[in-house]
Amino acid sequence: MAVAIWQARKASRGELPKLDGKQRLQMVFLGFIGYYLASLLDFIGLQYITAGLERLILFLSPTFVLLFSALFLKKRILPKQWLALALAYLGVSLVFVQDLSLSGQNVLLGAACVLGSALSYAFYLIGSGELLKRIGATRLVAYAMCTSAIYTLIHFFYVNGWHGLQQPAAVYGLSLIHAVFNTVAPTFMIMWSVERIGAPMTSQLGLLGPVSILFLANWFLGEPITPLQIAGTILVLTGAMVLSRR
């Protein structure tokens, strides 16, 4: 909110262009799909599947960004990009089959929710990539996150009421850390990246995440690392390397 106020003041002084009605509506929509809906679906999915599978499904988002760029922005997909898509999907399939055998049918529901989160975030990256060319990355993130906070608060109080605020101090402490270092800071960095190298390359670089999440999930959550998970991760990373080679 502080960044949004700072950007709004710069616009009022004429240092930045003012938003028109269409851009305001786009901001409201991007705040809904990029931060509220994508996060909500992701956390719902985590109730049913492991963090490793959740992360690998989320990292299919770059493939959706490529496909949407081709469909809506008429950008051609190169043969090496198709190969990268195939490797990424094969890698996720290996982990998915293993989770399906261990977790029963609930893994289908969890995977569907996380897949919806990946699609929602891909639409957000495509939409924001076009909008930030006109209003700038810092301003877009600040405004979109503020609108997302409104959606989240409405949802929170509808479900939990005021009693939901009665939480132990540790919950607020961990939430503050998560909000600042795991949400706000990375979100600004992602948009600054999109502004400089574009949405497809930014999302492709995110494919490096599955390597860390499998080991972090093992360290913090005690989730086992299996040969299939390692093989799936190697395939996803191979797809990333194929995609980024020049």
C-alpha positions as CSV (number, residue, x, y, z in Angstrom):
1,M,0.0,0.0,0.0
2,A,2.9,2.4,0.8
3,V,4.4,1.8,-2.7
4,A,0.9,2.2,-4.3
5,I,0.5,5.6,-2.5
6,W,3.9,6.7,-3.6
7,Q,3.2,5.8,-7.2
8,A,-0.2,7.5,-7.1
9,R,1.4,10.7,-5.9
10,K,3.9,10.6,-8.7
11,A,1.0,10.2,-11.1
12,S,-0.9,13.1,-9.5
13,R,2.2,15.3,-10.0
14,G,2.4,14.3,-13.7
15,E,5.5,12.3,-13.3
16,L,3.6,9.1,-14.4
17,P,0.7,8.8,-16.8
18,K,-2.7,8.5,-15.1
19,L,-4.7,5.3,-15.4
20,D,-7.7,5.3,-17.7
21,G,-10.9,3.4,-17.0
22,K,-9.8,0.3,-19.0
23,Q,-6.5,0.1,-17.2
24,R,-8.2,0.3,-13.8
25,L,-10.5,-2.6,-14.8
26,Q,-7.5,-4.6,-15.9
27,M,-5.8,-3.9,-12.6
28,V,-8.8,-5.2,-10.7
29,F,-8.9,-8.3,-12.8
30,L,-5.2,-9.0,-12.6
31,G,-5.3,-8.6,-8.8
32,F,-8.0,-11.2,-8.7
33,I,-6.4,-13.9,-10.9
34,G,-2.8,-13.3,-10.2
35,Y,-2.7,-13.1,-6.4
36,Y,-6.0,-14.1,-4.9
37,L,-7.3,-16.9,-7.2
38,A,-3.9,-18.5,-7.9
39,S,-2.9,-18.5,-4.3
40,L,-6.3,-19.8,-3.1
41,L,-6.3,-22.7,-5.6
42,D,-2.7,-23.5,-4.7
43,F,-3.4,-23.7,-1.0
44,I,-6.5,-25.8,-1.5
45,G,-4.5,-28.2,-3.6
46,L,-1.8,-28.5,-0.9
47,Q,-4.3,-30.1,1.4
48,Y,-4.4,-33.1,-0.9
49,I,-1.0,-33.5,-2.5
50,T,2.6,-33.3,-1.5
51,A,4.6,-30.0,-1.8
52,G,6.9,-31.7,-4.4
53,L,4.0,-32.5,-6.7
54,E,2.4,-29.2,-6.1
55,R,5.5,-27.4,-7.1
56,L,6.1,-29.4,-10.2
57,I,2.6,-28.8,-11.4
58,L,2.9,-25.1,-10.7
59,F,6.1,-25.0,-12.8
60,L,4.0,-26.0,-15.8
61,S,2.9,-22.4,-15.8
62,P,5.8,-21.4,-18.2
63,T,4.4,-23.8,-20.8
64,F,1.0,-22.2,-20.5
65,V,2.6,-18.8,-20.9
66,L,4.1,-20.0,-24.2
67,L,0.9,-21.4,-25.4
68,F,-1.1,-18.4,-24.5
69,S,1.5,-16.1,-26.1
70,A,1.0,-18.1,-29.3
71,L,-2.8,-18.1,-29.2
72,F,-3.5,-14.6,-28.0
73,L,-0.3,-12.6,-29.0
74,K,0.4,-14.6,-32.2
75,K,4.0,-15.4,-31.2
76,R,5.5,-18.4,-32.9
77,I,6.6,-21.4,-30.8
78,L,9.9,-22.8,-31.9
79,P,10.6,-26.6,-32.2
80,K,12.9,-26.5,-29.2
81,Q,10.1,-25.0,-27.2
82,W,7.8,-27.9,-28.1
83,L,10.5,-30.3,-27.0
84,A,10.8,-28.4,-23.7
85,L,7.1,-28.6,-23.2
86,A,7.2,-32.4,-23.8
87,L,10.0,-32.9,-21.3
88,A,8.3,-30.8,-18.6
89,Y,5.0,-32.6,-18.9
90,L,6.8,-36.0,-18.9
91,G,8.7,-35.0,-15.7
92,V,5.5,-34.0,-13.9
93,S,3.8,-37.2,-15.1
94,L,6.4,-39.3,-13.3
95,V,5.8,-37.6,-10.0
96,F,2.0,-37.5,-10.6
97,V,1.8,-41.3,-11.1
98,Q,3.7,-42.0,-7.9
99,D,1.5,-39.6,-5.9
100,L,-1.6,-41.2,-7.3
101,S,-0.5,-44.6,-6.1
102,L,0.3,-43.3,-2.6
103,S,-2.5,-40.8,-1.9
104,G,-5.6,-42.3,-3.5
105,Q,-8.2,-40.3,-5.5
106,N,-7.8,-37.1,-3.5
107,V,-4.6,-36.4,-5.4
108,L,-6.8,-35.8,-8.5
109,L,-8.7,-33.1,-6.8
110,G,-5.5,-31.5,-5.4
111,A,-3.7,-31.7,-8.7
112,A,-6.7,-30.1,-10.5
113,C,-6.7,-27.2,-8.0
114,V,-3.0,-26.6,-8.4
115,L,-3.3,-26.9,-12.2
116,G,-6.0,-24.2,-12.0
117,S,-3.6,-22.1,-10.0
118,A,-0.9,-22.5,-12.7
119,L,-3.4,-21.5,-15.4
120,S,-4.5,-18.5,-13.4
121,Y,-1.0,-17.3,-12.9
122,A,-0.1,-17.8,-16.5
123,F,-3.0,-15.6,-17.6
124,Y,-1.8,-13.0,-15.0
125,L,1.8,-13.0,-16.5
126,I,0.5,-12.6,-20.0
127,G,-1.9,-9.8,-19.1
128,S,0.5,-8.0,-16.9
129,G,3.3,-8.3,-19.5
130,E,1.2,-6.2,-21.9
131,L,-0.1,-3.7,-19.2
132,L,3.3,-3.0,-17.6
133,K,4.6,-1.7,-20.9
134,R,2.3,1.3,-20.4
135,I,2.3,1.8,-16.6
136,G,5.5,0.2,-15.3
137,A,6.2,-2.9,-13.2
138,T,6.4,-1.3,-9.8
139,R,3.1,0.5,-10.2
140,L,1.3,-2.5,-11.6
141,V,2.4,-4.8,-8.7
142,A,1.5,-2.3,-6.0
143,Y,-2.0,-1.6,-7.4
144,A,-2.7,-5.3,-8.2
145,M,-1.6,-6.5,-4.8
146,C,-3.7,-4.0,-3.0
147,T,-6.8,-5.1,-5.0
148,S,-5.9,-8.7,-4.2
149,A,-5.7,-7.9,-0.5
150,I,-9.3,-6.6,-0.6
151,Y,-10.5,-9.8,-2.2
152,T,-8.6,-11.8,0.4
153,L,-10.0,-9.8,3.3
154,I,-13.6,-10.2,2.1
155,H,-13.1,-13.9,1.7
156,F,-11.4,-14.2,5.2
157,F,-14.1,-12.3,7.1
158,Y,-16.9,-14.1,5.2
159,V,-15.5,-17.5,6.1
160,N,-14.1,-16.8,9.6
161,G,-15.6,-13.5,10.8
162,W,-13.8,-11.3,13.3
163,H,-13.0,-14.3,15.4
164,G,-10.6,-15.5,12.8
165,L,-8.2,-12.7,13.9
166,Q,-7.8,-14.4,17.3
167,Q,-4.6,-16.3,16.5
168,P,-1.4,-17.1,18.5
169,A,1.5,-14.6,18.1
170,A,3.5,-17.2,16.2
171,V,0.9,-17.3,13.5
172,Y,1.2,-13.5,13.0
173,G,5.0,-13.7,13.1
174,L,5.2,-16.4,10.5
175,S,2.5,-14.7,8.4
176,L,4.6,-11.4,8.4
177,I,7.7,-13.3,7.3
178,H,5.7,-15.1,4.6
179,A,4.1,-11.9,3.4
180,V,7.2,-9.8,3.2
181,F,9.9,-12.3,2.1
182,N,7.9,-15.0,0.2
183,T,5.2,-12.8,-1.4
184,V,5.8,-9.1,-1.7
185,A,9.5,-9.1,-2.4
186,P,9.5,-12.0,-5.0
187,T,6.4,-10.5,-6.7
188,F,8.1,-7.2,-7.3
189,M,11.2,-9.0,-8.5
190,I,9.2,-11.2,-10.9
191,M,7.5,-8.1,-12.5
192,W,10.8,-6.3,-12.7
193,S,12.1,-9.3,-14.6
194,V,9.0,-9.4,-16.9
195,E,9.6,-5.7,-17.7
196,R,13.2,-6.4,-18.7
197,I,13.2,-9.9,-20.4
198,G,9.5,-10.6,-21.0
199,A,7.0,-13.0,-19.5
200,P,8.0,-16.2,-21.4
201,M,11.7,-16.0,-20.3
202,T,10.8,-15.0,-16.8
203,S,8.5,-17.9,-16.4
204,Q,11.0,-20.3,-18.0
205,L,13.7,-19.3,-15.4
206,G,11.2,-20.3,-12.7
207,L,11.6,-23.9,-13.9
208,L,14.7,-24.1,-11.7
209,G,12.4,-24.2,-8.6
210,P,11.6,-27.9,-8.5
211,V,15.2,-28.7,-7.6
212,S,15.0,-26.7,-4.4
213,I,11.4,-27.6,-3.4
214,L,12.0,-31.4,-3.3
215,F,14.9,-31.0,-0.9
216,L,13.2,-28.3,1.1
217,A,10.1,-30.4,1.5
218,N,12.3,-33.2,2.7
219,W,14.1,-31.0,5.1
220,F,11.1,-29.1,6.6
221,L,8.2,-31.4,6.0
222,G,9.9,-34.8,6.2
223,E,8.6,-35.8,2.7
224,P,10.7,-38.6,1.2
225,I,12.7,-38.0,-2.0
226,T,12.2,-40.9,-4.4
227,P,14.0,-41.9,-7.6
228,L,10.8,-41.1,-9.6
229,Q,10.7,-37.5,-8.1
230,I,14.4,-37.0,-8.9
231,A,13.9,-38.3,-12.5
232,G,10.8,-36.1,-13.0
233,T,12.8,-33.1,-11.7
234,I,15.7,-33.8,-14.0
235,L,13.3,-33.9,-17.0
236,V,11.8,-30.6,-16.0
237,L,15.2,-29.0,-15.7
238,T,16.3,-30.5,-19.0
239,G,13.3,-28.9,-20.6
240,A,14.3,-25.6,-19.0
241,M,17.8,-25.9,-20.4
242,V,16.5,-26.8,-23.9
243,L,14.3,-23.7,-23.8
244,S,16.9,-21.3,-22.7
245,R,19.8,-22.3,-25.0
246,R,20.7,-19.9,-27.7
